Amino acid sequence: MSHQITICLWFDNQAEEAASLYTSVFKNSRIESISRYGKEGFEHHGQAEGTAMTIAFIINGQSFTALNGGPIFKFNEAVSLQVFCDTQEEIDHYWNSLTANGGQEGQCGWLKDKFGLSWQIIPTLLSELMSDPSRAGRVTQAFLKMTKFDLEKLREA
């Protein structure tokens, strides 16, 4: 395959703001390009001339496109982005950054950012703990009580 798969995220009119937030939260991230709506097609897209149409950006080597497509489609939990973290500091950073300014905490490491996109902030240690039959039940009981994952409590379980 000569091209990698790129994720396209549909926004009403916040694509540029979202791409800026995401590239500021994650290291090794950048905005690659922005294309803007012209006068043509206004009757179809309803976006003002000069509004960002698509923003190509990269987060840690993964390509994304943010599209200002209007209010037709909304994000839901059927699709989420998973962020695997080695330390509590990483978990805290991503959790706090993505729930800031209107994001919503969910259960078991799930959250929604202020744009409604679902994220899972997951400790890499979790798969090791869950693959140990003698600990999996206790670990499950521990994390079902959590919103943001607490590595110390998972290790204690």
C-alpha angles and dihedrals in degrees: 000000000000095000129046122231114269124204115227116205116199116216131176096230105319100087096114092047091048094049089049091051095047094047090049093051099048126059118233091031133129145162109252103187144340125212119195136210117254129198091276117099098011090139088062105037101026093210121138117249110270095026113132110262099183133003118198111206140162129221114191093330096315115117120225136178121207113202128195095214101153132252097306098103131037132196119253137177093267086089124038136164116236121215115191115207131194098197140036088242090060091047091050093047096052094039094050095042095049097043093047122112098015105339119137130229117228134186128284098011097316122130140161120226121223090273093056096253113144121231133182114211102198132179111232086223091067096079091051092049093046093050091059105088092202092058106027096090094049092045091050091051089050098049095043086068093052134088099184111027116255109206094198093055091047091052091048090054 
